[in-house]
């Protein structure tokens, strides 16, 4: 895990705003002690959840997207550190592992142009390097009996999350993806739009449900491919749920849950499905924050819910005066996940 930059107790103190009479998550969350073996400490820790950041937007760049997702991890950890530790949710349940060192990869792609074939190939190679590291770290977390909560980066990282979890569990897993896009595009070289199709093709993804696709932004070829695979890949659309009211939000969640619940599954959240959230593919129309929070709570209430991944949020693309809001939103989603999983105990 040489590409992991551990989050230290000093890092935690730096981002925590201490206040008399209050106890913040930052005062209770665990970190890996200096010189400790990461895998061993993970197994021995009594924390149930492991927070891990991926501060990259290489996969987004490789998919014609706007860069900015690299900034989500820093914003999020500051927000989570300052959540109140109380009877509703306890910071001591979380071990902050740290973030992936993608400095070299980010530097190597900063001047590349996706419209140039050679540059596109280099972008894909950089994504593959990130894939390898993400899958290894997620494998280590899950093998230690912990539940990863992965923050930041493009949706390309779904591939590493699925592969790492599947390898640790010893079998292919399912995934539920709350997203305006399928990210099930053709195998044309790795980017943020084909993490699930690569995981599916390579045998790590068993069943896949895309919740809330935007009909106007899903290609005919992708819809055709999904139709061919309907025994293992299913969708519903935002338009039929929230616009035409042909389907009910809660009933659709129940249908998706029935489809994936019998095997381990990952919960994938793309923030570009929520209106006005700074992201690489920001939208003005979509599900509400409340619906997203209800979605996470609903799908987290099962022992088979193996991880949570929140991606594509890009504070750098938002209002300078409110750049903390993406991190604050992610903080809500993380605690919703933890609360729901804790109800199972």
Buried (B, 14 or more C-beta within 10 A) or exposed (E): BEBBBBBBBEBBEEBBEEEEEEBBBBBBBBBBEEEEEBEEBBEEBEBBBBBBBBBBBBBBBBBEBBBBBBBBBBBBBBBBBBBEBEEEBBBBBBBBBBBBBBEEBBEBBEEBEBEEEEBBEBBBBBBBBBBEBBBBBBBBBBBBEBBBBBBBBBBBBBBBBBBBBBBBBEEBBBBBBBBBBBBBBEEEBBBBBBBBBBBBEBEBBBBBBBBBBBEEEBEEEBBEBBEEEEEBBBBBBBBBBBEEEEBEBEEBBEBBBEBBBEBBBBBBBBBBBBEEBBBBBBBEEBBEBEBBBBBBBBBBBBEBBBBBBBBBBBBBBBEEEEBBBBBBBBBBBBBBBBBBBBEEE
